[in-house]
Amino acid sequence: MEKAIALLEVQAMVTAIVGLDAMIKAADVKLIHVEKRLGGRLVTVVVEGEVSAVQAAADAGKAAAAEVGSVKLCEVIARPHSEVMKFLRTDPIP
């Protein structure tokens, strides 16, 4: 089982929530990190799962987020290096 991550960066918290909701509903992925910048005006969410699930989630999240706001980035990284994962898991999700 190959792991992957998807990063969805959007403008505004509401757009991030809409995108994340679509990602989690579209495939078997898990939220592992949230990054808020500029008081929540720029938000990045990161999900993890199998490569095919993460790709499906990224596509769904990008499309849903684009309907309500501005998508800055949507990227899938297959087999991320363990050091990248350490960086992402510094901010645990409750």
N, C-alpha and C positions, 0 to 999 in steps of 0.2 A: 504494500500500500504506500504509494508516493504521496507525501504531504505537499501542500501548497498554501500560499497566502494570497489574499486579494486586498488591495488598498483602494479605498474610495475616498477621494478628497473633494469636498463640496463647499460652497459658500452658504453659510447659515445652518444653524442647529436643526431646524425643521427639515431642511433638505436632507441632512444626514440621517435623521430618524426615518424618513420616508424611504431612503435608499437602503438603510440597514434592515428595515422591516421586509422589504422586497427580497433582499439577499437571503435572509434567514428562512423565509417562506419558500423560496425557490429551490433550495438545496440543503443538504445535510452539512451545514457549516456552523462554526462556533465563533462568537465575538471574542477576540483576544486583546484588543487595544483600542483606545479612543484618545485622540490628540485634539485639543481645542486651542486655537490661537486667536489672537485679536478679540478676546472676550467672547468667543464662540462664533465669530463671524466666518472663520475658516476652520472646518472640522474634518478630520481624517478618521475613518473607521477601518479596522483591519479584522478580517475573518480568516479562519483556518479550516482546512478539511482536505479531502482527496482532490487531486488535480481537476477532474471532470466536474465535481461538485462546486469547487471554487470558481471555475470558469463560468458555470451556469449562474452562480450567485452574482458574480461580478457583472455579467451582462444584464441580469434582471435589476440589480441595484442601480446601475448607471442609467438605464432606461427610466426607471421610476423617479429617480432623483432629478433627471433632466426635465421631467414634466412639471416640477414645482420650483425648481431653482437652477443654479449654475453649477455644473460639474467641472471641476478643475482637473481631475486626474482619476483614472480608473486603470489599475494595473494588476496583473496576476504574476506571481513569482513562484515557479515550480521548484521544489526541493530547496527552499531557502537554507543558507548556511546556518549552523547552530549559533554563531555569533550574532547574526541578524535576529534570530529568535530571542536571544538574551536581551537585546536592545528593545524589542517590542514588548517583552513581558516585564519591563521594569515598573509599569503602572497597572497593577492587578485590577481586574474587573470584579466588582462585588457580586 
